[in-house]
Amino acid sequence: MFKEDLEILEILESESNRDRAQDKSNRVDLKVRNRKQEIILIEVQYKREFDFLQRILFSTAKTITEHLARSECYEQVIKVISINILYFDLGHGKDYIYHGGTQFLGMHYHDELLLNEKQQELFGKQHPYELYPEYYLLKINHFNNVAKDSLDE
């Protein structure tokens, strides 16, 4: 998907990644890091969950907080990419790969908010969406078995 080497950080069991018994678990199967030091969460999901979209939001938020020490500045917040391989139908849509992120658009001028020069220098990025979590939903049951690119293969 990213056409780059990834470093496996952890292989996680679905229920073992909690600090306390009352904590919610995030069912990440694999946690990896790319060359940009972003964390990629990869999960295979077989069971239908109607609140699945909220669950992947929780999972990315939990990962962000796990990788930020109490004394660190917010500029140290890591980017998280969530890849979800789904063997159930989630929502309505014909495609089998969906990508989502956070983009700030002006309500009156419909322009995209960009980072200012100081922020660009600090983060090495131009757009706020480059700082926020991204989500990929791969709906396996919608794939038509025709490989059009390396991801399909």
ROSE-4610 file (N, C-alpha, C; in Angstrom, 1 decimal, always signed):
// ROSE-4610
residu = [M/M/M/F/F/F/K/K/K/E/E/E/D/D/D/L/L/L/E/E/E/I/I/I/L/L/L/E/E/E/I/I/I/L/L/L/E/E/E/S/S/S/E/E/E/S/S/S/N/N/N/R/R/R/D/D/D/R/R/R/A/A/A/Q/Q/Q/D/D/D/K/K/K/S/S/S/N/N/N/R/R/R/V/V/V/D/D/D/L/L/L/K/K/K/V/V/V/R/R/R/N/N/N/R/R/R/K/K/K/Q/Q/Q/E/E/E/I/I/I/I/I/I/L/L/L/I/I/I/E/E/E/V/V/V/Q/Q/Q/Y/Y/Y/K/K/K/R/R/R/E/E/E/F/F/F/D/D/D/F/F/F/L/L/L/Q/Q/Q/R/R/R/I/I/I/L/L/L/F/F/F/S/S/S/T/T/T/A/A/A/K/K/K/T/T/T/I/I/I/T/T/T/E/E/E/H/H/H/L/L/L/A/A/A/R/R/R/S/S/S/E/E/E/C/C/C/Y/Y/Y/E/E/E/Q/Q/Q/V/V/V/I/I/I/K/K/K/V/V/V/I/I/I/S/S/S/I/I/I/N/N/N/I/I/I/L/L/L/Y/Y/Y/F/F/F/D/D/D/L/L/L/G/G/G/H/H/H/G/G/G/K/K/K/D/D/D/Y/Y/Y/I/I/I/Y/Y/Y/H/H/H/G/G/G/G/G/G/T/T/T/Q/Q/Q/F/F/F/L/L/L/G/G/G/M/M/M/H/H/H/Y/Y/Y/H/H/H/D/D/D/E/E/E/L/L/L/L/L/L/L/L/L/N/N/N/E/E/E/K/K/K/Q/Q/Q/Q/Q/Q/E/E/E/L/L/L/F/F/F/G/G/G/K/K/K/Q/Q/Q/H/H/H/P/P/P/Y/Y/Y/E/E/E/L/L/L/Y/Y/Y/P/P/P/E/E/E/Y/Y/Y/Y/Y/Y/L/L/L/L/L/L/K/K/K/I/I/I/N/N/N/H/H/H/F/F/F/N/N/N/N/N/N/V/V/V/A/A/A/K/K/K/D/D/D/S/S/S/L/L/L/D/D/D/E/E/E]
num = [1/1/1/2/2/2/3/3/3/4/4/4/5/5/5/6/6/6/7/7/7/8/8/8/9/9/9/10/10/10/11/11/11/12/12/12/13/13/13/14/14/14/15/15/15/16/16/16/17/17/17/18/18/18/19/19/19/20/20/20/21/21/21/22/22/22/23/23/23/24/24/24/25/25/25/26/26/26/27/27/27/28/28/28/29/29/29/30/30/30/31/31/31/32/32/32/33/33/33/34/34/34/35/35/35/36/36/36/37/37/37/38/38/38/39/39/39/40/40/40/41/41/41/42/42/42/43/43/43/44/44/44/45/45/45/46/46/46/47/47/47/48/48/48/49/49/49/50/50/50/51/51/51/52/52/52/53/53/53/54/54/54/55/55/55/56/56/56/57/57/57/58/58/58/59/59/59/60/60/60/61/61/61/62/62/62/63/63/63/64/64/64/65/65/65/66/66/66/67/67/67/68/68/68/69/69/69/70/70/70/71/71/71/72/72/72/73/73/73/74/74/74/75/75/75/76/76/76/77/77/77/78/78/78/79/79/79/80/80/80/81/81/81/82/82/82/83/83/83/84/84/84/85/85/85/86/86/86/87/87/87/88/88/88/89/89/89/90/90/90/91/91/91/92/92/92/93/93/93/94/94/94/95/95/95/96/96/96/97/97/97/98/98/98/99/99/99/100/100/100/101/101/101/102/102/102/103/103/103/104/104/104/105/105/105/106/106/106/107/107/107/108/108/108/109/109/109/110/110/110/111/111/111/112/112/112/113/113/113/114/114/114/115/115/115/116/116/116/117/117/117/118/118/118/119/119/119/120/120/120/121/121/121/122/122/122/123/123/123/124/124/124/125/125/125/126/126/126/127/127/127/128/128/128/129/129/129/130/130/130/131/131/131/132/132/132/133/133/133/134/134/134/135/135/135/136/136/136/137/137/137/138/138/138/139/139/139/140/140/140/141/141/141/142/142/142/143/143/143/144/144/144/145/145/145/146/146/146/147/147/147/148/148/148/149/149/149/150/150/150/151/151/151/152/152/152/153/153/153]
x = [+0.8/+0.0/+0.9/+1.9/+2.8/+4.1/+4.3/+5.5/+6.8/+6.9/+8.1/+8.3/+9.5/+9.8/+9.2/+8.6/+8.0/+8.7/+8.8/+9.4/+8.3/+8.2/+7.2/+7.6/+6.7/+6.9/+6.3/+5.1/+4.4/+3.4/+3.3/+2.2/+1.3/+0.1/-0.8/-1.9/-2.2/-3.4/-4.6/-5.8/-6.9/-7.3/-7.1/-7.6/-6.5/-5.2/-4.1/-3.5/-4.0/-3.3/-4.1/-4.3/-5.0/-4.1/-4.1/-3.3/-4.1/-5.4/-6.3/-7.5/-8.1/-9.2/-10.3/-10.6/-11.7/-11.5/-10.2/-9.9/-10.5/-10.8/-11.2/-10.0/-10.2/-9.0/-9.1/-8.0/-8.0/-7.5/-8.2/-7.9/-6.9/-5.9/-4.8/-4.1/-4.0/-3.3/-1.8/-1.4/-0.1/+0.2/+1.3/+1.7/+3.0/+3.1/+4.4/+4.7/+6.0/+6.4/+7.0/+6.8/+7.3/+8.6/+9.2/+10.4/+10.2/+8.9/+8.6/+8.3/+8.5/+8.2/+6.7/+5.9/+4.4/+4.1/+3.1/+2.6/+1.5/+1.6/+0.5/-0.1/-1.4/-2.1/-2.8/-2.6/-3.2/-4.1/-5.3/-6.2/-7.1/-7.2/-8.1/-9.4/-10.5/-11.8/-12.8/-13.2/-14.2/-15.6/-15.8/-17.1/-17.7/-18.9/-19.6/-19.8/-19.4/-19.6/-20.2/-21.4/-22.1/-21.4/-20.6/-19.8/-18.4/-18.1/-16.7/-16.0/-16.7/-16.0/-15.6/-16.4/-16.0/-14.8/-14.8/-13.8/-12.4/-12.4/-11.1/-10.6/-11.6/-11.2/-10.6/-11.2/-10.7/-9.3/-9.1/-7.8/-6.7/-7.0/-5.9/-5.7/-6.7/-6.5/-5.7/-6.0/-5.2/-3.8/-3.5/-2.1/-1.4/-2.0/-1.4/-1.0/-1.9/-1.6/-0.6/-0.5/+0.5/+1.9/+2.0/+3.3/+3.7/+3.0/+3.3/+3.5/+4.7/+5.0/+4.3/+4.0/+3.3/+4.0/+5.3/+6.1/+6.4/+6.0/+6.3/+5.3/+5.8/+5.0/+4.1/+3.0/+2.1/+2.7/+3.7/+4.4/+4.9/+5.1/+5.6/+4.5/+3.3/+2.2/+2.5/+2.4/+2.8/+1.6/+1.8/+0.8/+0.5/-0.8/-1.2/-2.1/-1.8/-2.5/-3.2/-4.5/-5.2/-5.7/-5.2/-5.6/-6.5/-7.7/-8.6/-9.1/-8.7/-9.1/-10.4/-11.5/-12.8/-13.4/-13.8/-14.5/-16.0/-16.5/-18.0/-18.3/-19.6/-20.0/-20.1/-19.4/-19.5/-20.1/-21.3/-21.9/-22.3/-22.6/-23.0/-21.9/-21.7/-20.7/-20.2/-19.9/-19.6/-18.1/-17.3/-15.8/-15.4/-14.2/-13.7/-12.5/-12.0/-11.0/-11.5/-11.6/-11.9/-10.8/-10.6/-9.6/-10.2/-9.9/-10.4/-9.4/-9.6/-8.7/-9.4/-8.6/-9.2/-8.7/-9.6/-9.2/-10.1/-9.5/-10.1/-10.5/-11.8/-12.2/-13.0/-12.8/-13.5/-15.0/-15.8/-17.2/-17.7/-17.0/-17.5/-16.7/-15.4/-14.6/-14.2/-14.5/-14.2/-12.8/-11.9/-10.5/-10.0/-8.9/-8.3/-7.3/-7.4/-6.5/-5.1/-4.1/-2.7/-2.0/-0.9/-0.1/+0.7/+1.0/+1.8/+3.3/+4.1/+5.6/+6.2/+6.0/+6.6/+6.1/+4.8/+4.3/+4.9/+5.0/+5.7/+7.1/+7.8/+9.2/+9.2/+8.4/+8.3/+8.0/+6.9/+6.4/+7.0/+7.5/+8.0/+6.8/+5.7/+4.5/+3.8/+2.9/+2.2/+0.7/+0.1/-1.3/-1.6/-2.6/-3.0/-3.3/-3.9/-4.3/-3.1/-1.9/-0.7/-0.3/-0.9/-0.6/-1.7/-2.8/-3.9/-4.0/-4.7/-4.8/-5.5/-5.1/-5.7/-6.3/-7.3/-8.0/-8.2/-7.9/-8.1/-9.0/-10.1/-11.0/-11.0/-10.5/-10.5/-11.6/-12.6/-13.8/-13.6/-13.0/-12.6/-13.7/-14.9/-16.0/-16.5/-16.1/-16.5/-15.4/-14.3/-13.2/-13.7/-13.5/-14.0/-13.0/-11.9/-10.8/-10.1/-10.2/-9.4/-8.4/-7.1/-6.0/-5.7/-5.9/-5.6/-4.3/-3.8/-2.5/-1.9/-0.7/+0.0/-0.8/-1.6/-2.4/-3.5/-4.1/-5.1/-4.4/-3.2/-2.5/-2.3]
y = [-1.2/+0.0/+1.3/+1.3/+2.5/+2.4/+1.2/+1.0/+1.4/+1.0/+1.3/+0.2/+0.1/-0.9/-0.3/-1.3/-0.9/-1.8/-1.2/-1.9/-2.3/-3.6/-4.2/-3.8/-3.1/-2.7/-3.8/-4.2/-5.2/-6.0/-7.2/-8.1/-8.2/-7.7/-7.6/-8.6/-9.2/-10.0/-9.0/-9.4/-8.5/-8.0/-8.8/-8.5/-8.2/-8.3/-8.2/-6.8/-5.9/-4.6/-3.6/-3.9/-3.0/-2.9/-1.7/-1.4/-1.9/-1.7/-2.1/-2.9/-3.7/-4.6/-3.8/-2.6/-1.8/-1.0/-0.9/-0.2/-0.9/-0.1/-0.7/-1.2/-2.3/-2.8/-2.3/-2.0/-1.8/-3.0/-3.6/-4.9/-4.8/-4.1/-4.0/-5.4/-5.8/-7.1/-6.8/-5.7/-5.4/-3.9/-3.5/-2.1/-2.0/-1.1/-0.9/+0.5/+0.8/+2.2/+2.3/+3.5/+3.7/+4.6/+5.0/+5.8/+7.2/+7.7/+9.0/+9.0/+7.8/+7.6/+7.6/+7.4/+7.4/+5.9/+5.8/+4.5/+4.0/+2.8/+2.2/+1.0/+1.1/+0.1/-0.8/-2.1/-3.0/-4.0/-4.1/-5.0/-5.7/-7.0/-7.8/-8.1/-7.8/-7.8/-8.7/-9.8/-10.7/-10.4/-10.0/-9.9/-8.5/-8.5/-7.2/-6.5/-5.2/-4.3/-3.0/-2.6/-1.5/-0.2/-0.2/+0.9/+0.9/+0.1/-0.1/+1.3/+2.2/+3.5/+4.2/+4.2/+4.8/+4.0/+2.7/+1.8/+2.2/+2.4/+2.7/+4.1/+5.0/+6.3/+6.2/+5.4/+5.1/+4.5/+3.6/+2.9/+3.9/+4.8/+5.7/+6.7/+7.2/+8.1/+7.4/+6.2/+5.5/+5.4/+5.1/+4.9/+6.2/+7.3/+8.7/+8.9/+8.7/+8.9/+8.0/+6.8/+5.8/+6.3/+7.0/+7.4/+8.9/+9.5/+10.8/+10.8/+11.1/+11.2/+12.4/+12.3/+13.4/+14.8/+14.8/+16.0/+16.5/+15.7/+16.1/+17.2/+18.0/+19.0/+18.4/+19.0/+18.5/+18.4/+19.1/+19.0/+17.6/+16.8/+15.4/+14.4/+14.8/+13.9/+13.2/+11.9/+11.1/+11.0/+10.8/+10.5/+9.1/+8.7/+7.3/+7.1/+5.9/+5.5/+4.2/+4.1/+2.9/+2.2/+0.9/+0.1/-1.0/-1.1/-2.1/-3.0/-4.3/-5.3/-5.9/-5.7/-6.0/-7.2/-8.2/-9.3/-9.2/-8.0/-7.8/-6.5/-6.3/-5.1/-3.9/-2.9/-1.7/-0.5/-0.1/+1.0/+0.7/+1.8/+1.7/+2.2/+1.6/+2.1/+0.9/+1.2/+0.2/-0.2/+0.8/+0.5/-0.5/-1.0/-1.9/-1.3/-0.1/+0.6/+2.0/+2.4/+3.7/+4.3/+5.6/+6.4/+7.6/+7.9/+9.0/+9.7/+11.0/+11.8/+13.1/+14.0/+15.3/+16.4/+17.2/+18.3/+19.5/+20.7/+21.9/+22.8/+22.9/+23.7/+24.9/+26.1/+27.3/+27.2/+27.6/+27.5/+28.6/+29.7/+30.8/+30.8/+30.6/+30.7/+29.3/+28.2/+26.9/+26.6/+27.4/+27.2/+26.2/+25.6/+24.6/+25.4/+25.1/+25.7/+25.1/+25.9/+25.4/+25.8/+25.1/+25.5/+26.8/+27.6/+28.8/+28.4/+29.4/+29.1/+28.5/+29.0/+28.5/+27.0/+26.8/+25.4/+24.5/+24.9/+24.1/+23.8/+24.7/+24.5/+23.5/+23.7/+22.8/+21.4/+21.2/+19.8/+19.2/+20.1/+19.6/+19.2/+19.8/+19.5/+20.8/+20.8/+22.0/+22.0/+20.8/+20.7/+20.1/+20.6/+20.0/+18.5/+18.1/+16.6/+15.7/+16.2/+15.4/+15.1/+15.8/+15.6/+14.7/+14.6/+13.9/+12.4/+11.6/+10.2/+10.0/+9.0/+8.6/+7.2/+6.9/+5.6/+5.0/+3.7/+2.9/+1.8/+1.6/+0.5/-0.3/-1.5/-2.5/-3.5/-3.4/-4.2/-5.4/-6.5/-7.6/-8.3/-8.3/-9.0/-8.2/-7.0/-6.2/-6.3/-6.9/-7.0/-8.0/-7.6/-8.4/-9.4/-9.6/-10.5/-10.1/-8.9/-8.4/-7.4/-7.8/-7.0/-5.9/-4.6/-3.5/-2.8/-3.1/-2.5/-3.5/-3.1/-3.9/-4.1/-3.1/-3.3/-4.4/-4.4/-5.4/-6.8/-6.9/-8.2/-8.7]
z = [+0.0/+0.0/+0.0/+0.8/+0.9/+0.1/-0.5/-1.3/-0.6/+0.6/+1.4/+2.5/+3.0/+4.0/+5.3/+6.1/+7.4/+8.5/+9.7/+10.8/+11.7/+12.0/+12.9/+14.3/+15.0/+16.4/+17.3/+17.0/+17.9/+17.1/+17.5/+17.1/+18.3/+18.2/+19.4/+19.4/+20.5/+20.7/+21.0/+20.6/+20.6/+22.0/+23.0/+24.4/+25.3/+24.9/+25.9/+25.9/+25.2/+25.1/+26.0/+27.3/+28.2/+29.4/+30.0/+31.2/+32.4/+32.4/+33.5/+33.0/+33.8/+33.4/+32.8/+33.4/+32.9/+31.6/+31.2/+29.9/+28.7/+27.7/+26.5/+25.8/+25.0/+24.3/+22.8/+22.2/+20.8/+20.1/+19.2/+18.7/+17.5/+17.7/+16.6/+16.5/+15.3/+15.1/+14.9/+14.3/+14.0/+14.1/+14.7/+14.8/+14.2/+13.2/+12.4/+12.4/+12.0/+11.8/+10.4/+9.8/+8.5/+8.6/+7.5/+7.5/+8.0/+8.0/+8.5/+10.0/+10.6/+12.0/+12.3/+11.4/+11.6/+12.0/+12.9/+13.3/+12.4/+12.0/+11.2/+11.9/+12.2/+12.8/+11.8/+11.8/+10.8/+11.5/+11.1/+11.8/+10.8/+11.1/+10.3/+11.1/+10.6/+11.3/+10.6/+11.2/+10.6/+11.1/+12.4/+13.0/+12.8/+12.4/+12.1/+13.5/+13.5/+14.6/+14.1/+14.6/+14.1/+14.5/+15.6/+16.1/+15.7/+14.6/+14.1/+13.9/+13.2/+12.9/+14.2/+15.2/+16.5/+17.2/+17.0/+17.5/+16.9/+15.6/+15.0/+15.4/+15.6/+16.1/+17.5/+18.4/+19.7/+19.6/+18.7/+18.6/+18.2/+17.3/+16.9/+18.0/+18.7/+19.8/+20.9/+21.2/+22.2/+21.8/+20.6/+20.1/+20.2/+19.9/+20.0/+21.4/+22.4/+23.8/+24.3/+23.8/+24.3/+23.9/+22.8/+22.3/+22.6/+23.6/+24.0/+25.5/+25.9/+27.4/+28.0/+29.2/+29.9/+29.8/+29.8/+29.8/+28.3/+27.3/+25.9/+25.4/+24.5/+23.9/+22.8/+22.5/+21.6/+20.2/+19.9/+18.6/+18.4/+19.5/+19.4/+19.1/+19.0/+18.7/+17.4/+17.4/+16.2/+15.3/+14.0/+13.0/+13.1/+13.0/+13.1/+11.8/+11.2/+10.0/+10.4/+10.2/+10.6/+9.3/+9.1/+8.0/+8.5/+8.0/+8.5/+7.3/+7.5/+6.4/+6.9/+6.3/+6.7/+5.9/+6.6/+6.0/+6.3/+6.4/+6.6/+5.9/+5.6/+4.9/+5.9/+5.7/+6.6/+5.8/+6.1/+5.5/+4.0/+3.3/+1.9/+1.0/-0.1/-1.0/-1.9/-3.2/-4.1/-4.1/-3.7/-3.8/-2.7/-2.8/-1.8/-1.1/-1.4/-0.6/-0.4/+0.8/+1.2/+2.0/+1.8/+2.5/+3.2/+4.4/+5.1/+5.9/+6.1/+6.9/+7.4/+7.9/+8.4/+7.5/+7.0/+6.2/+6.7/+6.8/+7.2/+6.0/+5.7/+4.6/+5.1/+4.5/+4.8/+4.5/+5.4/+5.2/+4.2/+4.1/+3.2/+1.9/+1.9/+0.7/+0.2/+1.0/+0.6/+0.3/+0.9/+0.8/+1.8/+1.5/+2.5/+3.4/+4.7/+5.7/+5.5/+5.4/+5.3/+6.6/+6.8/+8.0/+7.6/+8.6/+8.3/+8.2/+7.9/+7.6/+8.9/+10.1/+11.3/+11.5/+11.3/+11.5/+10.5/+9.2/+8.2/+8.5/+9.1/+9.5/+10.7/+11.6/+12.8/+12.5/+11.6/+11.3/+10.0/+9.2/+7.9/+7.0/+7.1/+6.4/+6.0/+5.0/+4.6/+5.0/+5.1/+5.3/+6.7/+7.4/+8.7/+8.6/+7.4/+7.3/+7.4/+7.1/+7.2/+8.6/+9.6/+11.0/+11.7/+11.1/+11.7/+11.2/+12.0/+11.6/+10.3/+9.6/+8.3/+8.5/+7.8/+7.9/+6.5/+6.4/+5.2/+5.6/+4.8/+5.0/+3.7/+3.9/+2.7/+2.9/+2.1/+2.2/+1.3/+1.8/+1.1/+0.3/+0.9/+0.2/-1.0/-1.2/-2.4/-3.5/-3.2/-4.2/-5.3/-6.6/-7.7/-8.3/-7.5/-7.9/-9.2/-9.6/-10.8/-10.2/-10.3/-9.8/-10.8/-10.3/-11.2/-10.8/-9.6/-9.2/-8.1/-7.6/-6.6/-5.3/-4.9/-3.7/-3.9/-5.1/-5.4/-5.4/-5.9/-5.9/-4.5]
